[in-house]
Structures are given as structure tokens and as C-alpha cells.
Amino acid sequence: MTNSHKLGFWVLTALVVGNMVGSGIFMLPRTLAEAASPAGVLLAWLLTGLGVLMIALVFGNLAIRKPNLTGGPQIYAKELFDTGSKASILSGFMASWGYWIGNVAGNVAIITTFAGYLSTFFPILTSQADWFTIGSYTLKVGNGLTFIVCTVLLWGTHLIILRGLESAGKLNFAATAAKVAGFLVFIIVGLFAFEKTNILPLLETRVDESGQAFGLMAQVNNAALITLWAFLGVESAVVFASRAKRKIDVKRATIVGLFIALCIYVGISTLVMGMLDQNSLISSEKPLIDAIQTVWGPAGGKVLAAIGLISLFGSSIGWIMLSAEVPYQAAKQGLFLPAFLKENKKGLPIFSLVLTNGIAQIFIFSTVSKSISGAFDFIIAIATLAYLVPYFIASMYQLKLVVKGESYHHAKSRIIDGAIACAATIYSVWVIISGTSDIKTFILGIVLLSSGILFSRPLMKTRTKDQSKKELVSA
């Protein structure tokens, strides 16, 4: 790939912002209101923002210090063990597998949210009228049409990406610019429409389905995994490091993108809590639209829905590009089967792209039996923990470099990077513990990650055959 066709700073930044500010900005205000009181939500944002900043700095450091390790944070798993060992290959594969499937689920969360905001113009997408019955199962009209819309968006985006990575990146940039402008307008309107009575009391207990009450810290723990979902995608520039014009742009794009996304998320989630009362927010399928309608009525809701559709369309492009890139780069590192290296004439990982979207199509079946918000909650529950493992691994690898002094020539930078890596590791462990405290999330996360073991055997056999051939040649 020539330098003119590589990704520059602003395109990389747009990928970071576009992938972070995706489905989360539209659905998380409702999910957070259900998990925590306003005080718990704000504290969770603060802690998550600081934690993800540490992780982002780790990504940026590793992109510069280890430019040969490209493809995402999961790649660093193999570097924790001896080069070429079975432990190195297996750990790299498992981390890549979990991260890849988590990305695929992230795509589906964006696509289902797109269908939710499209229902502003086509209310039939939420219709609970019976469509047809097969045996004991009855398909609702809204669920069936949502499935069709999600499928069309998935494969329509697939065709756009096939036109070329650079053109798809520019389209993502345009959609990201439009969404940022739209969210700034929302923030300005929200400042004038904010009602402090809606956000009071700041601190109150929350009760789960079993009737158990949660205090502030328990609420923060519950909200921590949810707020982290908003920051997934912060590593987008790292995944495309091999396609960047300059390695330093990877770190800069990651940090700038993080701060832009953080300002948008904290600003909008806080304002929505002041524009809608807690009960209305918790029951909302489209919280941002419901909030803007309190000020501008149905017309305002339609304008915001249109901005949301542009935003989500751009995010779907970025996430599908990223998801296909992950196993492709893993295969380059010898961590996935060679079939994932197959490219088309434009240098796109065609096999990886088709298989990625094929798996996404399976996830989209969740919309057949669940509401739009229910499908969103289900998907983020099984995806977020899959990301935490690679984040934790990247932090541990940074610690390994600091301890060994590898790639360091000055004590000051080594100390600073060590402190950052320690903070990132502590944060990752805290969120993993918080997330796995819910037995359903824990089981789903374990099933998701352990399913990769079934697919690791062909890789290990291929590696063994290749090693045997090398030994015969050398003999």
C-alpha cells in the first residue's frame, strides 16, 4: 500500500471518535439510569474516563515502541511468552478470538440502534402486532422488520467497504463530522432545557429484579462495565497502525479522539438526565430523541433521529472495517489460520470481511425475539468483557517492557510509563471483577471466550506442520 493510500491523522481520529461515539451515545443514558442514580452515573464516568485514558496512553506507547506488532491490543498476548512457543500462539489466538467476536457484537449493537432510531420515521418497526406463527412461535411485525433493516444495513455497508478502505475511511470521517456537529447542537439545547428537579435526588438506592438494594459504590460497580462500553473503540487507531502514514499519528489520534468522545458522552448523558425524569428515561427506547422532543417537539425529534442515523451509519462502516482487520492482522502474526490473509485487488481482507459479517448476521437474529433495547443490552453484556481481556493484556505487556527496560533509554520515561501501565492494569482488573459479579454476564463472557478453543486446534495443527517442514528443510 503506497503512502498516498494510507490513513492520516484526521482519518485515524475520525475512526476513533466514530467507533467510540456509536450506539452507546444513543442508548446508554437509559441503561445507566437503570443501573445507577445520577451520582453513581457521574462517578462511573469519571473513573472510567481516567481508566481508559491510562489504557489509551498504553496503546499509544506500544504503537511507537513496538511498531512491528500491529492489529490491535490482543496481539500483545503472544509477546508475554517465549516467541514461537505453544503458550505464545495459544494466548495470542484466544485474545484475538475474544476481541474479534467482541467487535462483531459491537457492530450488531450499532446496527440494532440504527433500527431503533429509524423507528422515529417508521413506527411500524416497534409494532407488537402478530405477523405470522410457526408452531408455538409467533413473530411480531416490529421484530421481523427490524431484522430485515439490520440485515440490509450490514450487507449494504459490506458493499461500500469493498469499494476501498480509503474511500470508506473518508465516508466515515464525513459521518463523524456530522455527528459531532449535531451533538454540539444537542448540548447547547440541553443546557437551556436542563431541569435540576429531574436529576434530584442525586443519590438514591437502586433495586434489582430480585429486590436487592444497591448503594453508591455498588451502583458505580454496576455502571462501570456499562460506561466502558462507551469507550470501546479507543484502540481503533492502534488496529490500523500498519496502515497509518506515521506511527506518531496513532498515539495522537488515540488521545485526541478519546477526549472528544469523553466530552460528548459526559455532556450528553448528564444533560439527558436533566431533560427527562428518571422513570421516563429508564423506559425510553430512544432517550436522546425523547429528551429533545421536550424542547422542540416531534420536529426536533426527527432532526435528531436523522443525525443519529448518519452517525450510526458512519460508525457501522468504522466498526466493520475494524472487525475485519483484527483477524487479518492476527493471521499476519501467525495467530489465525492463513485463510484470513486472503485479499482482494484493493488490498482488503476479503475472507475476513465476509466471515465477520456472516457471524454478525447470526447475532442479528437476537432482534427476532427481543425488543430493540433488549437486543442492545444483551449484546453489550456479552461483548464488553471480551474487550477487557486484551486491554488487560496490553497493560501487562507495557509493564513487562518497563521492568525489562526493553526499548527504553531514559529512566524518566520508564518510570512514567510504568506508573501509567500500573494504573491501566488496576483499572482493567477492577472492571473485570465488577463485570463478572453478575453471574449471567460472567457465564456469557466465559462461553464467548472459551468457544475459541474449538477453533484453535486447526491453527495449532497448521503451525505444527509448518514447523515440521522447516525442520526437514534445515536438516
C-alpha positions in Angstrom: 0.0 0.0 0.0 1.5 3.3 -1.1 1.8 6.2 1.4 -0.8 8.2 -0.5 -3.4 5.5 0.2 -2.6 5.2 3.9 -4.6 6.7 6.7 -3.6 10.2 8.0 -4.1 11.8 11.5 -7.6 13.1 10.9 -8.9 9.9 9.3 -7.5 7.9 12.2 -9.0 10.4 14.7 -12.4 10.1 13.0 -12.1 6.3 13.2 -11.5 6.6 17.0 -14.3 9.1 17.6 -16.7 7.4 15.1 -16.2 4.0 16.7 -16.4 5.3 20.3 -19.4 7.6 19.7 -21.6 5.0 18.1 -24.5 3.1 19.6 -23.5 4.0 23.2 -24.3 7.7 23.0 -27.9 6.9 21.9 -28.8 4.0 24.2 -26.5 4.3 27.3 -28.4 7.1 29.1 -31.3 4.7 29.5 -29.1 1.7 30.5 -27.1 3.9 33.0 -30.3 5.3 34.6 -31.5 1.8 35.2 -28.1 0.8 36.8 -27.3 3.8 39.0 -28.6 7.1 40.4 -27.3 10.3 38.9 -24.4 10.5 41.4 -23.4 6.9 40.6 -23.5 7.6 36.9 -21.3 10.7 37.1 -18.8 8.9 39.3 -18.7 5.9 37.0 -18.0 8.3 34.0 -15.1 9.9 36.0 -13.5 6.7 37.0 -14.0 5.1 33.5 -12.6 8.2 31.8 -9.4 8.1 33.9 -9.0 4.4 33.5 -9.5 4.4 29.7 -7.1 7.4 29.4 -4.4 5.2 31.0 -5.2 2.4 28.6 -5.1 4.8 25.7 -1.7 6.0 26.7 -0.5 2.4 26.9 -1.8 1.8 23.4 0.0 4.9 22.1 3.3 4.0 23.8 3.2 0.4 22.4 2.4 1.6 18.9 5.6 3.7 19.0 7.9 1.3 20.9 6.7 -1.9 19.1 5.7 -0.7 15.6 6.0 -4.3 14.2 3.2 -5.5 16.4 0.1 -4.3 14.6 -3.6 -5.3 14.5 -4.9 -4.3 18.0 -4.2 -4.8 21.7 -4.8 -8.6 21.6 -1.6 -9.0 19.6 0.5 -8.3 22.6 -0.7 -11.6 24.3 1.8 -13.7 22.4 4.6 -11.4 23.5 4.0 -12.3 27.1 5.6 -15.8 26.4 8.6 -17.2 24.6 8.5 -16.5 20.9 7.1 -19.4 18.9 6.0 -21.4 21.9 2.6 -23.1 22.1 1.7 -20.8 25.1 2.6 -17.8 22.9 0.5 -18.9 20.0 -2.5 -20.1 22.0 -2.7 -17.0 24.2 -2.4 -14.8 21.1 -5.1 -16.7 19.4 -7.5 -16.7 22.4 -7.1 -13.0 23.0 -7.6 -12.3 19.2 -10.6 -14.5 19.2 -12.3 -12.8 22.1 -11.5 -9.4 20.8 -12.8 -10.3 17.3 -16.1 -11.7 18.5 -16.5 -8.7 20.8 -16.0 -6.4 17.8 -18.6 -8.3 15.8 -21.1 -7.9 18.7 -20.3 -4.2 18.8 -21.2 -4.0 15.1 -24.6 -5.5 15.8 -25.2 -3.1 18.8 -24.7 -0.2 16.4 -26.9 -1.8 13.7 -29.8 -2.5 16.1 -29.6 1.0 17.5 -29.8 2.3 13.9 -33.1 0.4 13.6 -34.3 1.9 16.8 -33.8 5.5 15.5 -35.2 4.6 12.2 -38.5 3.8 14.0 -38.9 7.5 14.6 -39.8 7.8 10.9 -41.3 4.3 10.6 -43.1 3.4 13.9 -44.1 0.0 12.5 -40.6 -1.1 13.4 -41.7 -1.3 17.1 -45.1 -2.8 16.3 -46.1 -5.7 18.5 -48.8 -7.0 16.2 -48.5 -10.6 15.2 -47.0 -11.2 11.7 -47.1 -15.0 11.4 -46.9 -18.1 13.5 -44.8 -21.2 13.1 -45.7 -23.9 15.6 -45.6 -22.3 19.1 -43.5 -19.3 17.9 -45.2 -16.0 16.8 -43.1 -13.4 15.0 -44.1 -9.8 15.8 -44.2 -7.4 12.9 -41.7 -5.0 14.5 -39.2 -7.7 15.3 -39.4 -9.1 11.7 -39.0 -5.7 10.0 -36.1 -4.8 12.4 -34.3 -8.0 11.4 -34.7 -7.1 7.7 -33.5 -3.5 8.3 -30.5 -4.7 10.3 -29.6 -7.2 7.6 -29.8 -4.7 4.8 -27.6 -2.2 6.7 -25.0 -4.9 7.4 -24.5 -6.1 3.9 -25.0 -2.6 2.4 -22.1 -1.4 4.5 -20.2 -4.5 3.3 -20.6 -3.4 -0.3 -19.4 0.1 0.5 -16.2 -1.2 2.1 -15.5 -3.4 -0.9 -15.0 -0.2 -2.9 -11.8 0.5 -1.0 -10.5 1.2 2.6 -9.5 4.8 1.9 -12.9 5.9 0.4 -14.7 4.1 3.3 -12.5 5.9 5.8 -13.3 9.3 4.2 -17.0 8.5 4.3 -16.7 7.6 8.0 -14.9 10.9 8.5 -17.8 12.8 6.9 -20.3 11.0 9.1 -18.3 11.6 12.2 -18.0 15.3 11.5 -21.8 15.5 11.0 -22.4 13.6 14.3 -20.1 15.8 16.3 -21.8 19.0 15.0 -25.2 17.5 15.8 -24.2 16.6 19.3 -22.8 20.1 19.9 -26.3 21.5 19.0 -27.9 19.0 21.3 -25.6 20.0 24.2 -26.4 23.7 23.6 -30.2 23.0 23.6 -29.8 20.7 26.7 -28.1 23.5 28.7 -31.2 25.7 28.3 -33.7 22.8 28.8 -32.0 21.3 31.9 -34.3 20.9 34.9 -32.4 20.2 38.1 -35.5 18.6 39.6 -35.2 15.7 37.1 -31.7 14.9 38.4 -32.6 15.0 42.1 -32.1 13.3 44.4 -28.5 12.8 43.2 -28.1 9.8 45.3 -30.7 7.1 45.9 -30.7 3.4 46.1 -31.4 1.2 43.1 -33.2 -2.1 43.3 -32.6 -5.1 41.0 -35.1 -7.7 39.8 -34.7 -9.8 42.9 -35.5 -6.8 45.2 -31.9 -6.3 46.4 -31.0 -2.6 47.1 -27.7 -1.1 45.9 -25.8 1.8 47.5 -23.5 4.3 45.7 -20.4 2.1 45.3 -22.4 -0.9 44.2 -24.1 1.4 41.6 -20.7 2.6 40.4 -19.6 -1.0 40.0 -22.7 -1.8 38.0 -22.3 1.2 35.9 -18.5 0.7 35.3 -19.0 -2.0 32.7 -21.7 0.0 31.0 -19.7 3.2 30.8 -16.7 1.2 29.5 -18.9 0.2 26.5 -18.9 3.8 25.5 -15.1 3.8 25.2 -14.7 0.6 23.3 -13.1 1.6 20.0 -10.4 3.8 21.7 -7.9 1.3 20.2 -9.2 1.8 16.6 -6.1 3.7 15.5 -3.9 1.0 17.0 -5.7 -1.7 15.0 -4.9 0.3 11.8 -1.3 1.2 12.8 0.1 -0.7 9.8 -2.0 1.4 7.5 -1.1 4.7 9.2 1.1 7.3 7.3 3.1 8.0 10.5 3.3 5.9 13.7 3.1 9.0 15.9 -0.3 9.8 14.4 -1.6 6.6 16.0 -0.9 7.9 19.5 -2.1 11.4 18.8 -5.3 10.2 17.2 -6.0 7.9 20.1 -5.6 10.7 22.7 -7.4 13.4 20.8 -10.2 11.0 19.8 -10.6 9.9 23.5 -11.0 13.5 24.8 -13.5 14.4 22.1 -15.6 11.3 22.8 -15.4 11.8 26.6 -16.6 15.4 26.3 -19.6 14.3 24.2 -20.5 11.3 26.4 -20.3 13.1 29.8 -22.1 16.2 28.4 -24.9 14.4 26.8 -25.5 11.8 29.4 -25.7 14.5 32.1 -28.0 16.7 30.1 -30.4 13.9 29.2 -30.8 13.2 33.0 -31.8 16.8 33.4 -34.2 16.8 30.4 -36.2 13.6 31.3 -37.3 12.4 34.7 -35.7 9.1 35.8 -38.8 6.9 35.2 -39.2 8.3 31.6 -35.5 7.8 30.9 -35.4 4.2 32.1 -38.4 3.3 30.0 -37.2 5.1 26.8 -36.2 3.2 23.7 -34.8 6.4 22.2 -33.7 8.6 25.1 -32.0 11.4 23.1 -35.0 11.8 20.9 -37.4 11.8 23.8 -35.2 14.4 25.5 -35.1 16.8 22.5 -38.8 16.4 22.0 -39.4 18.0 25.4 -38.0 21.2 23.9 -38.6 21.2 20.1 -41.5 18.7 19.9 -41.8 15.9 17.2 -39.9 18.0 14.6 -36.8 18.2 16.9 -37.0 14.5 17.4 -37.0 13.8 13.7 -34.0 16.1 13.2 -32.0 14.4 15.9 -33.1 11.0 14.6 -31.7 11.9 11.2 -28.4 13.0 12.7 -28.4 9.7 14.7 -28.9 7.7 11.5 -26.0 9.4 9.8 -23.8 8.9 12.9 -24.7 5.2 13.3 -24.2 4.6 9.6 -20.7 6.1 9.8 -20.0 4.0 12.9 -21.1 0.8 11.2 -18.5 1.5 8.5 -15.8 2.0 11.0 -16.6 -1.0 13.2 -16.9 -3.4 10.3 -13.6 -2.2 8.9 -12.0 -2.7 12.3 -13.6 -6.1 12.9 -12.4 -7.5 9.5 -8.9 -6.1 10.2 -8.4 -7.9 13.5 -8.3 -11.5 12.3 -6.4 -10.4 9.2 -3.6 -8.8 11.2 -3.7 -11.7 13.7 -3.1 -14.1 10.7 -0.1 -11.9 9.7 1.3 -12.6 13.2 0.6 -16.3 12.8 -2.2 -16.3 15.3 -5.1 -17.1 12.9 -5.4 -19.5 10.0 -3.7 -18.4 6.8 -7.1 -18.2 5.0 -7.7 -14.9 6.8 -4.8 -13.4 4.8 -6.7 -13.6 1.5 -7.1 -10.1 0.0 -9.0 -8.7 -3.0 -7.4 -6.5 -5.6 -7.8 -3.4 -3.4 -5.9 -4.9 -0.6 -9.0 -5.6 1.6 -9.1 -8.7 3.7 -12.0 -10.2 1.8 -12.2 -13.6 3.6 -12.1 -11.9 7.0 -14.7 -9.4 5.9 -17.2 -12.0 4.6 -16.8 -14.2 7.6 -17.0 -11.3 10.1 -20.3 -10.1 8.6 -21.6 -13.7 8.4 -21.1 -14.1 12.2 -22.7 -10.6 12.7 -25.8 -11.9 10.8 -26.1 -14.7 13.4 -26.1 -12.1 16.2 -28.8 -10.1 14.4 -31.2 -13.0 15.0 -31.4 -11.7 18.6 -33.7 -8.9 17.2 -36.3 -11.5 16.2 -37.1 -12.4 19.8 -36.1 -9.2 21.7 -37.1 -5.5 21.6 -34.5 -3.1 20.2 -33.4 -2.0 23.7 -33.4 -5.6 24.9 -31.2 -6.7 22.0 -28.8 -3.9 22.7 -28.5 -4.8 26.4 -28.0 -8.5 25.5 -25.2 -7.7 23.0 -23.2 -5.3 25.2 -23.4 -7.8 28.1 -21.6 -10.5 26.1 -19.2 -8.2 24.2 -17.7 -5.8 26.8 -15.8 -8.5 28.9 -14.3 -9.8 25.6 -12.6 -6.4 25.2 -11.3 -6.3 28.8 -9.0 -9.2 28.4 -7.0 -7.6 25.5 -6.9 -4.3 27.4 -5.5 -6.1 30.5 -3.0 -7.9 28.4 -1.8 -4.7 26.7 -1.3 -3.1 30.1 0.7 -6.2 31.3 2.9 -6.2 28.3 3.7 -2.5 28.8 4.7 -3.4 32.4 6.9 -6.2 31.1 8.7 -3.7 28.8 9.2 -1.3 31.7 10.5 -4.0 34.1 12.9 -5.4 31.5 13.9 -1.9 30.2 13.3 -3.0 26.7 13.1 -0.1 24.2 13.9 2.4 27.0 16.9 4.6 27.1 15.9 7.1 29.8 14.9 6.4 33.4 12.3 9.2 33.5 10.2 7.8 30.6 10.5 4.3 32.0 9.1 5.5 35.4 6.2 7.4 33.8 5.2 4.6 31.5 5.4 2.2 34.5 3.0 4.3 36.5 0.6 4.5 33.6 0.8 0.8 33.0 0.1 0.0 36.7 -2.9 2.3 36.7 -4.3 0.8 33.5 -3.8 -2.7 34.9 -5.6 -1.9 38.1 -8.5 -0.3 36.2 -8.8 -3.4 34.0 -8.8 -5.8 36.9 -11.4 -3.6 38.7 -13.8 -3.6 35.8 -13.3 -7.3 35.1 -14.2 -8.1 38.8 -17.2 -5.7 38.7 -18.4 -7.2 35.4 -18.2 -10.8 36.5 -20.0 -10.2 39.7 -23.2 -10.7 37.7 -23.4 -14.5 37.1 -25.2 -14.1 33.8 -22.6 -11.8 32.3 -19.8 -14.0 33.7 -21.2 -17.1 32.1 -21.8 -15.4 28.8 -18.3 -14.0 28.8 -16.7 -17.3 29.6 -18.7 -19.1 26.9 -17.7 -16.5 24.4 -14.0 -16.7 25.2 -13.8 -20.4 25.7 -15.6 -21.1 22.4 -12.3 -20.1 20.7 -10.7 -23.3 22.0 -12.8 -25.3 19.4 -11.2 -23.3 16.6 -7.6 -23.2 18.0 -6.9 -26.8 17.1 -6.7 -26.3 13.3 -4.3 -23.4 13.9 -2.1 -25.4 16.2 -2.1 -28.3 13.6 -1.1 -25.9 10.8 1.7 -24.4 13.0 3.0 -27.9 13.8 3.0 -28.9 10.1 4.8 -25.7 9.2 7.4 -26.3 11.9 8.0 -29.8 10.7 8.6 -28.7 7.2 11.1 -26.1 8.3 13.0 -28.7 10.4 13.1 -31.0 7.3 14.4 -28.3 5.1 17.1 -27.2 7.6 18.1 -30.9 8.0 
